Amino acid sequence: MLDLLLVTPEIKDVWQNRQTTPLENCSVSVVSREGLIKLKTLSGRTQDKADIEKLMEIEDES
């Protein structure tokens, strides 16, 4: 799955803190774990809330 991100002032920090990683013959930008949580919090969809819970559980385990 590929998500596109429209960078608005509200999420500018998420974009500025992205990482670039190689993928096959190109590179892709990937938001940080914290950035992903912020994006999912802003969207507020049911699945995003569940995803945030899982992301937080992973953090608690480490």
N, CA, C and O of each residue as an XYZ file, in Angstrom:
248
protein
N       0.834     -1.158      0.000
C       0.000      0.000      0.000
C       0.894      1.241      0.000
O       1.965      1.260      0.607
N       0.434      2.246     -0.680
C       1.156      3.511     -0.773
C       0.203      4.629     -0.416
O      -0.871      4.744     -1.005
N       0.582      5.447      0.536
C      -0.214      6.617      0.903
C       0.504      7.862      0.428
O       1.728      7.965      0.512
N      -0.272      8.801     -0.070
C       0.266     10.100     -0.452
C      -0.058     11.083      0.654
O      -1.077     10.955      1.332
N       0.802     12.054      0.834
C       0.649     13.000      1.934
C       0.659     14.424      1.399
O       1.622     14.850      0.762
N      -0.416     15.153      1.661
C      -0.472     16.567      1.331
C       0.045     17.320      2.550
O      -0.576     17.306      3.613
N       1.176     17.967      2.385
C       1.822     18.625      3.519
C       1.156     19.974      3.772
O       1.223     20.890      2.953
N       0.515     20.062      4.926
C      -0.134     21.292      5.365
C       0.636     21.827      6.568
O       1.451     21.103      7.139
N       0.401     23.064      6.962
C       1.112     23.594      8.136
C       0.949     22.716      9.380
O       1.863     22.625     10.200
N      -0.206     22.076      9.520
C      -0.491     21.240     10.687
C       0.427     20.020     10.789
O       0.710     19.538     11.886
N       0.888     19.526      9.640
C       1.736     18.318      9.649
C       3.112     18.560      9.045
O       3.818     17.613      8.697
N       3.487     19.809      8.920
C       4.785     20.145      8.328
C       5.931     19.474      9.079
O       6.895     19.024      8.460
N       5.838     19.403     10.418
C       6.897     18.774     11.208
C       7.040     17.286     10.902
O       8.145     16.742     10.924
N       5.919     16.637     10.617
C       5.965     15.204     10.267
C       6.774     15.029      8.981
O       7.623     14.142      8.889
N       6.504     15.875      7.996
C       7.204     15.783      6.719
C       8.685     16.134      6.872
O       9.542     15.479      6.278
N       8.981     17.147      7.651
C      10.375     17.564      7.818
C      11.206     16.501      8.526
O      12.422     16.448      8.342
N      10.578     15.663      9.322
C      11.298     14.620     10.059
C      11.237     13.255      9.381
O      11.581     12.244      9.994
N      10.808     13.218      8.136
C      10.724     11.942      7.415
C      12.121     11.378      7.157
O      13.128     12.081      7.239
N      12.140     10.103      6.848
C      13.390      9.449      6.476
C      13.258      8.935      5.050
O      12.161      8.588      4.610
N      14.354      8.885      4.341
C      14.362      8.328      2.992
C      15.027      6.969      3.058
O      16.101      6.813      3.640
N      14.380      5.991      2.456
C      14.909      4.632      2.480
C      14.887      4.039      1.080
O      13.967      4.318      0.311
N      15.885      3.222      0.731
C      15.893      2.620     -0.602
C      14.810      1.556     -0.734
O      14.507      0.839      0.220
N      14.234      1.463     -1.922
C      13.234      0.445     -2.236
C      13.430      0.040     -3.683
O      13.147      0.805     -4.606
N      13.913     -1.162     -3.863
C      14.231     -1.687     -5.192
C      15.125     -0.705     -5.943
O      16.264     -0.487     -5.530
N      14.649     -0.109     -7.025
C      15.492      0.772     -7.843
C      15.267      2.255     -7.587
O      15.639      3.091     -8.410
N      14.660      2.586     -6.448
C      14.394      3.996     -6.143
C      14.464      4.205     -4.634
O      14.906      3.322     -3.898
N      14.040      5.341     -4.190
C      13.966      5.594     -2.750
C      12.592      6.171     -2.439
O      11.961      6.801     -3.288
N      12.141      5.950     -1.216
C      10.840      6.444     -0.785
C      10.998      7.190      0.534
O      11.907      6.912      1.315
N      10.106      8.135      0.769
C      10.091      8.866      2.031
C       9.128      8.165      2.978
O       8.030      7.764      2.591
N       9.561      8.024      4.228
C       8.779      7.323      5.237
C       8.710      8.209      6.477
O       9.731      8.715      6.942
N       7.500      8.394      7.010
C       7.377      9.196      8.228
C       7.833      8.375      9.424
O       7.821      7.145      9.389
N       8.231      9.059     10.468
C       8.663      8.388     11.694
C       7.470      7.750     12.392
O       6.319      8.020     12.048
N       7.749      6.919     13.354
C       6.697      6.281     14.137
C       5.851      7.348     14.833
O       4.622      7.272     14.844
N       6.523      8.340     15.410
C       5.817      9.425     16.073
C       4.982     10.225     15.068
O       3.863     10.643     15.366
N       5.539     10.427     13.890
C       4.797     11.131     12.846
C       3.566     10.361     12.407
O       2.512     10.948     12.166
N       3.700      9.054     12.305
C       2.569      8.213     11.924
C       1.470      8.299     12.976
O       0.289      8.387     12.639
N       1.853      8.273     14.238
C       0.866      8.398     15.311
C       0.153      9.747     15.216
O      -1.063      9.816     15.396
N       0.892     10.809     14.937
C       0.278     12.131     14.803
C      -0.715     12.148     13.642
O      -1.828     12.653     13.786
N      -0.319     11.599     12.495
C      -1.207     11.575     11.334
C      -2.475     10.785     11.633
O      -3.577     11.206     11.281
N      -2.310      9.642     12.281
C      -3.465      8.809     12.607
C      -4.355      9.477     13.650
O      -5.576      9.333     13.603
N      -3.764     10.199     14.583
C      -4.540     10.931     15.582
C      -5.373     12.017     14.914
O      -6.543     12.203     15.247
N      -4.772     12.723     13.983
C      -5.483     13.792     13.282
C      -6.638     13.260     12.444
O      -7.672     13.918     12.324
N      -6.470     12.069     11.860
C      -7.543     11.525     11.020
C      -8.708     11.039     11.874
O      -9.870     11.220     11.509
N      -8.395     10.420     13.018
C      -9.432     10.026     13.962
C     -10.339      8.888     13.543
O     -11.340      8.631     14.213
N     -10.025      8.196     12.459
C     -10.866      7.073     12.032
C     -10.723      5.913     13.004
O      -9.722      5.806     13.713
N     -11.721      5.053     13.035
C     -11.731      3.909     13.946
C     -10.494      3.040     13.758
O      -9.853      2.667     14.740
N     -10.149      2.713     12.523
C      -8.980      1.870     12.270
C      -7.699      2.566     12.710
O      -6.791      1.923     13.235
N      -7.622      3.866     12.500
C      -6.434      4.607     12.922
C      -6.278      4.573     14.439
O      -5.161      4.455     14.943
N      -7.376      4.674     15.164
C      -7.324      4.587     16.623
C      -6.803      3.225     17.065
O      -6.003      3.132     17.997
N      -7.258      2.171     16.397
C      -6.769      0.824     16.709
C      -5.281      0.705     16.381
O      -4.519      0.096     17.131
N      -4.879      1.286     15.263
C      -3.458      1.258     14.876
C      -2.598      1.982     15.906
O      -1.501      1.527     16.230
N      -3.092      3.105     16.422
C      -2.350      3.861     17.433
C      -2.166      3.015     18.685
O      -1.084      2.999     19.273
N      -3.213      2.316     19.093
C      -3.103      1.444     20.265
C      -2.015      0.402     20.066
O      -1.219      0.152     20.971
N      -1.975     -0.210     18.881
C      -0.940     -1.215     18.590
C       0.436     -0.585     18.587
O       1.380     -1.166     19.122
N       0.571      0.586     17.999
C       1.861      1.276     17.973
C       2.333      1.601     19.401
O       3.522      1.502     19.703
N       1.404      1.983     20.260
C       1.745      2.299     21.643
C       2.148      1.028     22.407
O       3.049      1.066     23.245
N       1.478     -0.090     22.116
C       1.829     -1.367     22.753
C       3.253     -1.765     22.380
O       4.018     -2.239     23.220
N       3.594     -1.568     21.122
C       4.954     -1.900     20.673
C       5.968     -1.062     21.435
O       7.015     -1.573     21.832
N       5.675      0.220     21.645
C       6.572      1.103     22.373
C       6.725      0.620     23.821
O       7.832      0.619     24.360
N       5.625      0.212     24.446
C       5.637     -0.237     25.819
C       6.470     -1.515     25.996
O       7.060     -1.727     27.055
N       6.517     -2.362     24.963
C       7.262     -3.619     25.029
C       8.761     -3.399     24.941
O       9.533     -4.225     25.428
N       9.190     -2.302     24.330
C      10.635     -2.084     24.148
C      11.268     -1.349     25.287
O      12.473     -1.098     25.266
